[in-house]
Amino acid sequence: MFSNCQQAGTEEDAISSSIIHRSFTDARGNQLDLSFDNSRQTVAINFGGETAELASRHPASGFWYTDERYELRGKGDDLQLAKDGTVIFEHHGGLVPVRQ
């Protein structure tokens, strides 16, 4: 189940001008670091030693960012990262405590 997922950062979120940094940990202990740049409408991802910058798309609800290999979708603290069409990271915010 998803009870082992952890979200880092709610109180530790670093906000610098229009950039918001968030880190999430999934049930397997994998960490996904995100830097949302609201002025450029992009997100920089760092997962498993790989980095990419994804451009914002226009979802009906929540958020959606893509590039040629990655897709990040979510709403609130629930998110999913796919690489080449395969989900490689999931976080379910409603089921996890904040790591302090």
C-alpha positions in Angstrom: 0.0 0.0 0.0 1.0 3.6 0.0 1.3 4.1 3.8 5.1 4.2 3.6 5.3 7.1 1.2 6.7 10.3 2.6 6.6 13.9 1.6 9.5 16.1 2.5 9.3 19.7 2.6 5.8 21.1 3.5 7.4 23.3 6.2 10.8 23.1 4.5 9.7 24.3 1.1 12.3 26.8 -0.2 10.7 29.6 -2.1 13.0 31.9 -4.0 11.3 34.5 -6.2 9.0 32.4 -8.3 10.8 29.1 -7.8 9.3 26.5 -5.4 11.4 23.5 -4.4 9.7 20.3 -3.3 11.0 16.8 -2.6 8.9 13.6 -2.5 9.7 10.0 -1.4 7.7 7.0 -2.7 6.9 3.7 -1.0 10.2 2.2 -2.2 12.3 5.0 -0.8 13.0 6.7 -4.1 13.3 10.5 -4.0 12.0 12.9 -6.6 13.2 16.5 -6.4 11.2 19.2 -8.2 11.9 22.9 -8.8 8.8 24.7 -10.1 9.6 27.9 -12.0 6.2 29.7 -12.1 7.5 32.6 -14.2 8.8 30.3 -16.9 6.0 27.7 -16.5 8.5 24.9 -16.2 9.6 22.3 -13.6 13.1 20.9 -13.3 13.1 17.3 -12.1 15.9 15.2 -10.5 15.2 11.5 -10.1 17.6 8.6 -9.9 20.5 10.8 -11.0 18.7 12.0 -14.1 17.6 15.6 -14.6 15.2 17.2 -17.1 13.3 20.4 -17.5 9.6 20.0 -18.4 7.3 22.5 -19.9 3.8 23.2 -18.5 0.8 21.9 -20.4 -2.9 22.9 -19.8 -4.6 20.2 -17.7 -8.3 20.5 -16.9 -7.3 20.2 -13.3 -4.1 19.9 -11.3 -0.7 20.1 -13.0 0.9 18.6 -16.1 4.5 19.0 -17.4 6.2 17.2 -20.3 9.2 17.0 -22.5 10.2 14.4 -25.1 10.8 11.6 -22.5 9.1 12.6 -19.2 5.6 13.4 -18.1 4.7 14.7 -14.6 1.0 14.8 -13.7 -0.7 15.4 -10.5 -3.0 17.3 -8.2 -2.0 18.7 -4.8 0.6 16.3 -3.4 -0.6 13.3 -5.5 1.7 13.0 -8.4 3.0 10.6 -11.0 6.2 10.7 -13.1 6.5 8.7 -16.3 9.5 8.1 -18.5 9.0 7.0 -22.1 5.3 6.1 -21.2 6.1 4.0 -18.1 5.3 5.2 -14.6 8.6 5.3 -12.6 7.5 7.3 -9.5 4.2 7.7 -7.7 3.3 9.7 -4.6 0.0 9.8 -2.8 -0.1 12.9 -0.6 -3.3 12.1 1.2 -2.0 8.9 2.7 1.3 10.0 4.1 2.7 12.0 7.1 5.0 15.0 6.7 8.6 14.0 7.3 10.2 16.4 9.8 
